[in-house]
Amino acid sequence: EDDPLASALFDVDGVASVFYMPNSITVSKRPDGDWDEIGPAAEAAIRDHFEES
């Protein structure tokens, strides 16, 4: 809740976990998640976060 990027990524349906450091971001999906849906939505959340920064 306190981290806007993590919150935005967890809002993506199918995301199970989020781990990030200054130069990398790892997003894991739930077993029933579909990368074809998660990937573009997670990418958009990341892009939006850094465009706002």
Backbone as a printed PyTorch tensor [residue, N CA C, xyz], in Angstrom:
tensor([[[  0.8140,  -1.1990,   0.0000],
         [  0.0000,   0.0000,   0.0000],
         [  0.8570,   1.2610,   0.0000]],

        [[  1.9890,   1.1930,   0.6740],
         [  2.8400,   2.3760,   0.7820],
         [  3.7190,   2.5850,  -0.4380]],

        [[  3.7770,   1.5860,  -1.3050],
         [  4.6440,   1.6720,  -2.4740],
         [  3.7890,   1.7490,  -3.7340]],

        [[  3.7770,   2.8960,  -4.4040],
         [  2.8950,   3.0710,  -5.5580],
         [  3.1660,   2.0900,  -6.6990]],

        [[  4.4290,   1.7850,  -6.9790],
         [  4.7330,   0.8530,  -8.0680],
         [  4.2590,  -0.5500,  -7.7220]],

        [[  4.5720,  -1.0220,  -6.5310],
         [  4.1240,  -2.3530,  -6.1200],
         [  2.6010,  -2.4320,  -6.1210]],

        [[  1.9460,  -1.4130,  -5.6150],
         [  0.4800,  -1.4000,  -5.6030],
         [ -0.0890,  -1.4780,  -7.0070]],

        [[  0.4910,  -0.7170,  -7.9260],
         [  0.0070,  -0.7300,  -9.3120],
         [  0.2000,  -2.1040,  -9.9390]],

        [[  1.3250,  -2.7460,  -9.6470],
         [  1.5690,  -4.0710, -10.2190],
         [  0.6580,  -5.1200,  -9.6000]],

        [[  0.4070,  -5.0380,  -8.2950],
         [ -0.5040,  -5.9900,  -7.6670],
         [ -1.9500,  -5.7700,  -8.1020]],

        [[ -2.2580,  -4.6080,  -8.6400],
         [ -3.5950,  -4.3640,  -9.1880],
         [ -3.8130,  -5.1020, -10.5010]],

        [[ -2.7340,  -5.5590, -11.1320],
         [ -2.8450,  -6.3080, -12.3890],
         [ -3.3460,  -7.7100, -12.0550]],

        [[ -4.4350,  -8.1050, -12.6730],
         [ -5.0240,  -9.4190, -12.4270],
         [ -4.0340, -10.5190, -12.7960]],

        [[ -3.7930, -11.4270, -11.8680],
         [ -2.9110, -12.5600, -12.1220],
         [ -1.5290, -12.4230, -11.5220]],

        [[ -1.1710, -11.2410, -11.0190],
         [  0.1530, -11.0430, -10.4220],
         [  0.1760, -11.6710,  -9.0310]],

        [[  1.2220, -12.4850,  -8.7800],
         [  1.3680, -13.1520,  -7.4890],
         [  2.3870, -12.4620,  -6.6010]],

        [[  3.4950, -11.9960,  -7.1980],
         [  4.5250, -11.3410,  -6.3980],
         [  5.2760, -10.3210,  -7.2310]],

        [[  5.8720,  -9.3810,  -6.5280],
         [  6.6390,  -8.3070,  -7.1600],
         [  7.9170,  -8.1210,  -6.3490]],

        [[  9.0410,  -8.0730,  -7.0480],
         [ 10.3340,  -7.8140,  -6.4130],
         [ 11.0760,  -6.8500,  -7.3050]],

        [[ 11.5580,  -5.7610,  -6.7250],
         [ 12.3520,  -4.8720,  -7.5630],
         [ 13.4530,  -4.1870,  -6.7880]],

        [[ 14.4760,  -3.8600,  -7.5630],
         [ 15.6520,  -3.1520,  -7.0790],
         [ 15.8510,  -1.9790,  -8.0300]],

        [[ 16.8450,  -1.1420,  -7.8050],
         [ 16.9990,   0.0410,  -8.6590],
         [ 17.0720,  -0.2380, -10.1660]],

        [[ 17.6350,  -1.3720, -10.5600],
         [ 17.8180,  -1.6240, -11.9960],
         [ 17.0730,  -2.8330, -12.5310]],

        [[ 16.1810,  -3.4260, -11.7420],
         [ 15.4410,  -4.5870, -12.2440],
         [ 14.1140,  -4.7290, -11.5150]],

        [[ 13.1640,  -5.3340, -12.2240],
         [ 11.8400,  -5.6000, -11.6670],
         [ 11.4750,  -7.0240, -12.0480]],

        [[ 11.0310,  -7.8120, -11.0680],
         [ 10.5730,  -9.1720, -11.3220],
         [  9.1110,  -9.2630, -10.9090]],

        [[  8.2890,  -9.7340, -11.8330],
         [  6.8680,  -9.9420, -11.5720],
         [  6.5910, -11.4220, -11.7910]],

        [[  5.9900, -12.0690, -10.8000],
         [  5.6130, -13.4760, -10.9220],
         [  4.0990, -13.5680, -11.0000]],

        [[  3.6230, -14.5440, -11.7700],
         [  2.1810, -14.6950, -11.9460],
         [  1.6390, -15.8420, -11.1120]],

        [[  0.3620, -15.7940, -10.8480],
         [ -0.3200, -16.9140, -10.2040],
         [ -0.4010, -18.0560, -11.2080]],

        [[ -0.5880, -19.2900, -10.7410],
         [ -0.6620, -20.4200, -11.6750],
         [ -1.7420, -20.2540, -12.7440]],

        [[ -2.8180, -19.5940, -12.3970],
         [ -3.9000, -19.4170, -13.3660],
         [ -3.7460, -18.1430, -14.1930]],

        [[ -2.6790, -17.3970, -13.9580],
         [ -2.4460, -16.1540, -14.6940],
         [ -1.9890, -16.4160, -16.1190]],

        [[ -2.2010, -15.4600, -16.9860],
         [ -1.8470, -15.5630, -18.4020],
         [ -0.8970, -14.4240, -18.7530]],

        [[  0.3350, -14.7790, -19.1540],
         [  1.3280, -13.7490, -19.4770],
         [  0.8740, -12.8390, -20.6070]],

        [[  0.0540, -13.3570, -21.5100],
         [ -0.4260, -12.5190, -22.6150],
         [ -1.2720, -11.3540, -22.1090]],

        [[ -1.8910, -11.5260, -20.9550],
         [ -2.6780, -10.4490, -20.3510],
         [ -1.8690,  -9.6740, -19.3080]],

        [[ -1.0930, -10.4030, -18.5070],
         [ -0.3260,  -9.7710, -17.4340],
         [  0.7820,  -8.8890, -17.9930]],

        [[  1.5080,  -9.3870, -18.9820],
         [  2.6730,  -8.6770, -19.5130],
         [  2.3770,  -7.2470, -19.9390]],

        [[  1.4250,  -7.0490, -20.8490],
         [  1.1380,  -5.6770, -21.2840],
         [  0.6240,  -4.7810, -20.1540]],

        [[ -0.1860,  -5.3400, -19.2620],
         [ -0.7210,  -4.5370, -18.1580],
         [  0.3860,  -4.1650, -17.1670]],

        [[  1.2800,  -5.1020, -16.8770],
         [  2.3980,  -4.8130, -15.9710],
         [  3.3400,  -3.8000, -16.6050]],

        [[  3.6020,  -3.9670, -17.8890],
         [  4.4700,  -3.0100, -18.5960],
         [  3.8840,  -1.6020, -18.5430]],

        [[  2.5870,  -1.4950, -18.7460],
         [  1.9330,  -0.1850, -18.6990],
         [  2.0220,   0.4140, -17.2940]],

        [[  1.8360,  -0.4090, -16.2670],
         [  1.9230,   0.0880, -14.8910],
         [  3.3270,   0.6040, -14.5900]],

        [[  4.3380,  -0.1190, -15.0610],
         [  5.7260,   0.3000, -14.8440],
         [  6.0120,   1.5940, -15.5990]],

        [[  5.6050,   1.6420, -16.8500],
         [  5.8340,   2.8390, -17.6650],
         [  5.1470,   4.0470, -17.0370]],

        [[  3.8950,   3.8830, -16.6370],
         [  3.1520,   4.9850, -16.0170],
         [  3.8440,   5.4710, -14.7470]],

        [[  4.3260,   4.5430, -13.9540],
         [  5.0000,   4.9170, -12.7030],
         [  6.2160,   5.7940, -12.9750]],

        [[  7.0410,   5.3850, -13.9270],
         [  8.2710,   6.1340, -14.1690],
         [  8.0380,   7.4120, -14.9690]],

        [[  6.9730,   7.4720, -15.7320],
         [  6.6440,   8.7190, -16.4250],
         [  6.1460,   9.7680, -15.4370]],

        [[  5.5060,   9.3250, -14.3500],
         [  5.0010,  10.2450, -13.3290],
         [  6.1140,  10.7310, -12.4100]],

        [[  7.1880,   9.9660, -12.3090],
         [  8.2950,  10.3070, -11.3870],
         [  9.0980,  11.4770, -11.8730]]])
